Amino acid sequence: MITPSRHITSLVAGVTLLFSIAAGAAGEASADASAEEYERGFQALEAGKFDEALYYISLYAANGDPRAQYTMGVMHGKGAGVDQDDREALLWFLAAAESGHMLGQYAAGLAFDQGRGIDRDFDNAVHYLREAALNGHAAAPVQLGNVYFDKTNPDADHAKAHFWWTIAERRNAPGARQNLGKLARTISQADKQRAAAYLDSCAKATLRNCFPRTP
């Protein structure tokens, strides 16, 4: 985990407060709740019954269920059954992400990259998108490449962009091949060699143990 910025510190405090409020309002989820009851909120959401969905999903989210936390983020991000609120959505995505939820990690990374609910933060965007990519999310490497290709990023790096877009292409992620073609017209020979070295290292180790870590 990267060192939290002041924005992350305030968000973590916000998550803690949010849990306290939600838990007090909804009460403690029963440990004996059936799988049928657990799924009821998600089924209600699919059916467009937002009040019912919010009741059940918020109950489990407040008690630490990552899937429910991620879904609360989606609901707040889209304004489904609640007021649209990007910051509230990010709080829930972060809660899910910190529990290792792949979709929560991807959503949090996108929010940091696009400045939704918080100031744009490349370091945290990379952190959460990378975790999603390492957990198998097909599109996360595309977005990681986009972050490293972005000229406004102080740590822009064509070799790392090439590395992550290549990983994305291997996962058949949409846009990866086109991005590699665009990069081929501008990447330097030195960056191309560095990208090749990154990829060679991944032929001998898992992605988690070989992805580029150097500044």
Rosetta blueprint (number, residue, H / E / L):
1 M L
2 I L
3 T L
4 P L
5 S L
6 R H
7 H H
8 I H
9 T H
10 S H
11 L H
12 V H
13 A H
14 G H
15 V H
16 T H
17 L H
18 L H
19 F H
20 S H
21 I H
22 A H
23 A H
24 G H
25 A H
26 A H
27 G L
28 E L
29 A L
30 S L
31 A L
32 D L
33 A L
34 S L
35 A H
36 E H
37 E H
38 Y H
39 E H
40 R H
41 G H
42 F H
43 Q H
44 A H
45 L H
46 E H
47 A L
48 G L
49 K L
50 F H
51 D H
52 E H
53 A H
54 L H
55 Y H
56 Y H
57 I H
58 S H
59 L H
60 Y H
61 A H
62 A H
63 N L
64 G L
65 D L
66 P H
67 R H
68 A H
69 Q H
70 Y H
71 T H
72 M H
73 G H
74 V H
75 M H
76 H H
77 G H
78 K H
79 G L
80 A L
81 G L
82 V L
83 D L
84 Q L
85 D L
86 D H
87 R H
88 E H
89 A H
90 L H
91 L H
92 W H
93 F H
94 L H
95 A H
96 A H
97 A H
98 E H
99 S L
100 G L
101 H L
102 M H
103 L H
104 G H
105 Q H
106 Y H
107 A H
108 A H
109 G H
110 L H
111 A H
112 F H
113 D H
114 Q H
115 G L
116 R L
117 G L
118 I L
119 D L
120 R L
121 D L
122 F H
123 D H
124 N H
125 A H
126 V H
127 H H
128 Y H
129 L H
130 R H
131 E H
132 A H
133 A H
134 L H
135 N L
136 G L
137 H L
138 A L
139 A L
140 A H
141 P H
142 V H
143 Q H
144 L H
145 G H
146 N H
147 V H
148 Y H
149 F H
150 D L
151 K L
152 T L
153 N L
154 P L
155 D L
156 A L
157 D L
158 H H
159 A H
160 K H
161 A H
162 H H
163 F H
164 W H
165 W H
166 T H
167 I H
168 A H
169 E H
170 R H
171 R L
172 N L
173 A L
174 P L
175 G L
176 A H
177 R H
178 Q H
179 N H
180 L H
181 G H
182 K H
183 L H
184 A H
185 R L
186 T L
187 I L
188 S L
189 Q H
190 A H
191 D H
192 K H
193 Q H
194 R H
195 A H
196 A H
197 A H
198 Y H
199 L H
200 D H
201 S H
202 C L
203 A L
204 K L
205 A L
206 T L
207 L H
208 R H
209 N H
210 C H
211 F L
212 P L
213 R L
214 T L
215 P L
